[in-house]
Amino acid sequence: MGFSIALIVFSLLLMLLVLMHKGKGGGLSDMFGGGMQSSVGGSSVAERNLDRITIVVGLLWIACIVVLALLMKLDG
């Protein structure tokens, strides 16, 4: 039961994080300062941190799916 709730939370969080990423014409990350890029660096600190957080949440999401699949297999 706990992994099901965690999967729902991670799914919603992952959707929010993906929507915050900057696309071709900007994104929701512009609202939080992600649109201010320095001319020296390739991407801002906010974008890099958003990338890292999205990767971590994505890995946790995949781990929840694997654990749930193993639990269902053992219960079945």
GROMACS elastic network, one bead per residue, 0.5 to 0.9 nm:
[ bonds ]
;  ai    aj funct       b0    kb
    1     4     6  0.52069   500
    1     5     6  0.65436   500
    1     6     6  0.87453   500
    2     5     6  0.52755   500
    2     6     6  0.61834   500
    2     7     6  0.85999   500
    3     7     6  0.59589   500
    3     8     6  0.85879   500
    3    64     6  0.61577   500
    3    65     6  0.83409   500
    3    67     6  0.76736   500
    3    68     6  0.65978   500
    4     7     6  0.50509   500
    4     8     6  0.63655   500
    4     9     6  0.87246   500
    4    64     6  0.78891   500
    4    65     6  0.87298   500
    4    68     6  0.73897   500
    5     8     6  0.51383   500
    5     9     6  0.62383   500
    5    10     6  0.85776   500
    6     9     6  0.50711   500
    6    10     6  0.59847   500
    6    11     6  0.83793   500
    6    61     6  0.82070   500
    6    64     6  0.72401   500
    7    10     6  0.51108   500
    7    11     6  0.59290   500
    7    12     6  0.85960   500
    7    60     6  0.86135   500
    7    61     6  0.61584   500
    7    62     6  0.88034   500
    7    64     6  0.59319   500
    7    65     6  0.71846   500
    7    68     6  0.89683   500
    8    11     6  0.50556   500
    8    12     6  0.62667   500
    8    13     6  0.85641   500
    8    61     6  0.89499   500
    9    12     6  0.52992   500
    9    13     6  0.61102   500
    9    14     6  0.84840   500
   10    14     6  0.58529   500
   10    15     6  0.84971   500
   10    57     6  0.65218   500
   10    58     6  0.77896   500
   10    60     6  0.74069   500
   10    61     6  0.56862   500
   10    64     6  0.87587   500
   11    14     6  0.51087   500
   11    15     6  0.62292   500
   11    16     6  0.86903   500
   11    57     6  0.86839   500
   11    58     6  0.85229   500
   11    61     6  0.68402   500
   12    15     6  0.51765   500
   12    16     6  0.63061   500
   12    17     6  0.86931   500
   13    16     6  0.51080   500
   13    17     6  0.61429   500
   13    18     6  0.86157   500
   13    54     6  0.87331   500
   13    57     6  0.76108   500
   14    17     6  0.50676   500
   14    18     6  0.60859   500
   14    19     6  0.85283   500
   14    54     6  0.65790   500
   14    57     6  0.63758   500
   14    58     6  0.66248   500
   14    61     6  0.81893   500
   15    18     6  0.52420   500
   15    19     6  0.61982   500
   15    20     6  0.86822   500
   16    19     6  0.51867   500
   16    20     6  0.62835   500
   17    20     6  0.50793   500
   17    21     6  0.66812   500
   17    50     6  0.72834   500
   17    51     6  0.86078   500
   17    53     6  0.80388   500
   17    54     6  0.60218   500
   17    57     6  0.88913   500
   18    21     6  0.54213   500
   18    22     6  0.87996   500
   18    50     6  0.89711   500
   18    51     6  0.89955   500
   18    54     6  0.71568   500
   19    22     6  0.80248   500
   19    27     6  0.72116   500
   19    28     6  0.65393   500
   19    29     6  0.81919   500
   20    27     6  0.59470   500
   20    30     6  0.81735   500
   20    31     6  0.88817   500
   20    50     6  0.81442   500
   21    26     6  0.80698   500
   21    27     6  0.58393   500
   21    28     6  0.66303   500
   21    29     6  0.57294   500
   21    30     6  0.87322   500
   21    34     6  0.85690   500
   21    47     6  0.73393   500
   21    50     6  0.73739   500
   21    51     6  0.79438   500
   22    25     6  0.74228   500
   22    28     6  0.68953   500
   22    29     6  0.60622   500
   22    30     6  0.74130   500
   22    34     6  0.78005   500
   22    35     6  0.78368   500
   22    47     6  0.78958   500
   23    26     6  0.50917   500
   23    27     6  0.57320   500
   24    27     6  0.81662   500
   26    29     6  0.75866   500
   26    30     6  0.65233   500
   26    35     6  0.70893   500
   27    30     6  0.57117   500
   27    31     6  0.78959   500
   27    34     6  0.85807   500
   27    35     6  0.81352   500
   28    31     6  0.55562   500
   28    32     6  0.74739   500
   28    34     6  0.83629   500
   29    32     6  0.53124   500
   29    33     6  0.65718   500
   29    35     6  0.66378   500
   29    46     6  0.82435   500
   29    47     6  0.76983   500
   29    50     6  0.87081   500
   30    33     6  0.52678   500
   30    36     6  0.75112   500
   31    34     6  0.71109   500
   31    35     6  0.76367   500
   32    35     6  0.78944   500
   32    46     6  0.83926   500
   33    36     6  0.58060   500
   33    37     6  0.88076   500
   33    44     6  0.89767   500
   33    46     6  0.72145   500
   34    37     6  0.71844   500
   34    43     6  0.88111   500
   34    44     6  0.65873   500
   34    45     6  0.79334   500
   34    46     6  0.53743   500
   34    47     6  0.58204   500
   35    44     6  0.79118   500
   35    46     6  0.88194   500
   35    47     6  0.85343   500
   36    43     6  0.89759   500
   36    44     6  0.69684   500
   37    40     6  0.85467   500
   37    41     6  0.74845   500
   37    42     6  0.76563   500
   37    43     6  0.59654   500
   37    44     6  0.50125   500
   37    45     6  0.84910   500
   38    41     6  0.56363   500
   38    42     6  0.75027   500
   38    43     6  0.72753   500
   38    44     6  0.65424   500
   39    42     6  0.74343   500
   39    43     6  0.88616   500
   40    43     6  0.88884   500
   41    44     6  0.69242   500
   43    46     6  0.82203   500
   43    47     6  0.63515   500
   43    48     6  0.68428   500
   44    47     6  0.53307   500
   44    48     6  0.64312   500
   44    49     6  0.87092   500
   45    48     6  0.51388   500
   45    49     6  0.60864   500
   45    50     6  0.84386   500
   46    49     6  0.51783   500
   46    50     6  0.60125   500
   46    51     6  0.85512   500
   47    51     6  0.60897   500
   47    52     6  0.86479   500
   48    52     6  0.62864   500
   48    53     6  0.86824   500
   49    52     6  0.50423   500
   49    53     6  0.61288   500
   49    54     6  0.84749   500
   50    53     6  0.51579   500
   50    54     6  0.60313   500
   50    55     6  0.85905   500
   51    54     6  0.51468   500
   51    55     6  0.62292   500
   51    56     6  0.87316   500
   52    55     6  0.51788   500
   52    56     6  0.62746   500
   52    57     6  0.86677   500
   53    56     6  0.51642   500
   53    57     6  0.61316   500
   53    58     6  0.84477   500
   54    57     6  0.51910   500
   54    58     6  0.59754   500
   54    59     6  0.85842   500
   55    58     6  0.50059   500
   55    59     6  0.61644   500
   55    60     6  0.86264   500
   56    59     6  0.51600   500
   56    60     6  0.62399   500
   56    61     6  0.85714   500
   57    60     6  0.50320   500
   57    61     6  0.60417   500
   57    62     6  0.86596   500
   58    62     6  0.62661   500
   58    63     6  0.85954   500
   59    62     6  0.51136   500
   59    63     6  0.61393   500
   59    64     6  0.86539   500
   60    64     6  0.61817   500
   60    65     6  0.86945   500
   61    64     6  0.51931   500
   61    65     6  0.64278   500
   61    66     6  0.88431   500
   62    65     6  0.51071   500
   62    66     6  0.62931   500
   62    67     6  0.86803   500
   63    66     6  0.51250   500
   63    67     6  0.61470   500
   63    68     6  0.85322   500
   64    67     6  0.51297   500
   64    68     6  0.60157   500
   64    69     6  0.84995   500
   65    68     6  0.51329   500
   65    69     6  0.61047   500
   65    70     6  0.86400   500
   66    69     6  0.51044   500
   66    70     6  0.62272   500
   66    71     6  0.86220   500
   67    70     6  0.51150   500
   67    71     6  0.61178   500
   67    72     6  0.85805   500
   68    71     6  0.50410   500
   68    72     6  0.61022   500
   68    73     6  0.85231   500
   69    72     6  0.51382   500
   69    73     6  0.61195   500
   69    74     6  0.86603   500
   70    73     6  0.50207   500
   70    74     6  0.61697   500
   70    75     6  0.85846   500
   71    74     6  0.51708   500
   71    75     6  0.61215   500
   71    76     6  0.85226   500
   72    75     6  0.51217   500
   72    76     6  0.59932   500
   73    76     6  0.52231   500
